[in-house]
Amino acid sequence: MDFALYKGNPKGTTLIVSAIERVGAGFGRAPRPVTADRGYSESGIEAKIEGLGTSPVVIPYKGRKSAKRQVLAGSGRRRPERTHHLSHRRA
């Protein structure tokens, strides 16, 4: 596990490699596996991370899901908003 605080909003893809390097230095080996959200998805980032000795790397791609992926993920629609109210609250 690793964390760092930055001023502003730096690009995640530039930070993930250095975070993995810090974790590897602390534990004596690269972490396995590595996962991140789609904000870290960039061309070649998986190869860079795997080059550090990490495998598997699981990072979803940015953009819309393909038709095949939508079928695998279900309907591709969001769940409807909850409409019930908590019983202990009064209007």
C-alpha positions in Angstrom: 0.0 0.0 0.0 1.3 3.5 -0.8 0.0 7.0 -0.6 1.3 10.5 -1.4 -0.2 14.0 -1.2 0.1 16.4 -4.1 -0.9 20.0 -4.6 -3.4 20.2 -7.5 -4.4 17.2 -9.5 -1.4 15.5 -11.2 -1.9 12.9 -13.8 -2.2 9.5 -12.3 -0.3 7.7 -15.0 2.8 9.6 -14.1 2.4 8.7 -10.4 1.6 5.0 -10.5 5.0 3.8 -11.7 6.8 5.7 -8.9 4.3 4.4 -6.3 5.0 0.8 -7.4 8.7 1.5 -7.2 8.4 2.8 -3.6 6.3 -0.2 -2.6 8.9 -2.6 -4.2 11.7 -0.8 -2.4 9.9 -1.2 0.9 9.0 -4.9 0.5 12.0 -6.0 -1.5 10.0 -7.0 -4.5 7.3 -5.6 -6.8 3.7 -5.9 -5.7 1.5 -8.6 -7.3 -1.1 -8.0 -8.6 -1.7 -4.3 -9.4 -5.1 -2.8 -10.1 -6.2 0.7 -10.6 -9.2 2.6 -11.9 -9.6 3.8 -15.5 -8.0 7.2 -14.7 -4.7 5.4 -14.8 -5.3 3.9 -18.3 -2.9 5.1 -20.9 -1.2 3.6 -23.9 1.8 1.5 -22.7 1.2 1.9 -19.0 0.5 -1.8 -18.4 3.8 -2.7 -20.1 5.7 -0.1 -18.0 4.2 -1.6 -14.8 4.9 -5.2 -15.9 8.5 -4.1 -16.6 8.8 -3.4 -12.9 8.2 -7.1 -12.2 4.5 -6.8 -11.5 1.9 -9.2 -12.9 -1.0 -9.3 -13.5 -1.9 -5.6 -14.1 -5.6 -4.9 -14.2 -6.6 -1.4 -15.4 -9.9 -0.8 -17.3 -9.7 1.1 -20.5 -11.0 4.7 -20.8 -14.0 5.4 -23.0 -17.2 3.6 -23.8 -17.6 -0.1 -23.4 -17.7 -2.1 -26.5 -21.0 -4.0 -27.3 -19.2 -7.2 -26.3 -18.1 -5.7 -23.0 -21.6 -4.4 -22.3 -23.0 -7.9 -22.7 -20.4 -9.3 -20.3 -21.1 -6.5 -17.8 -24.9 -7.0 -18.0 -27.3 -4.5 -19.6 -24.7 -1.7 -19.6 -27.3 0.4 -17.7 -27.0 1.9 -14.3 -29.1 0.7 -11.5 -32.2 2.8 -10.9 -31.9 5.3 -8.0 -33.3 4.1 -4.7 -36.6 5.6 -4.0 -37.4 4.3 -0.6 -37.1 6.5 2.5 -35.6 5.6 5.8 -38.5 4.8 8.2 -37.0 6.6 11.2 -36.9 10.0 9.4 -39.9 12.3 9.6 -40.9 14.6 6.8 
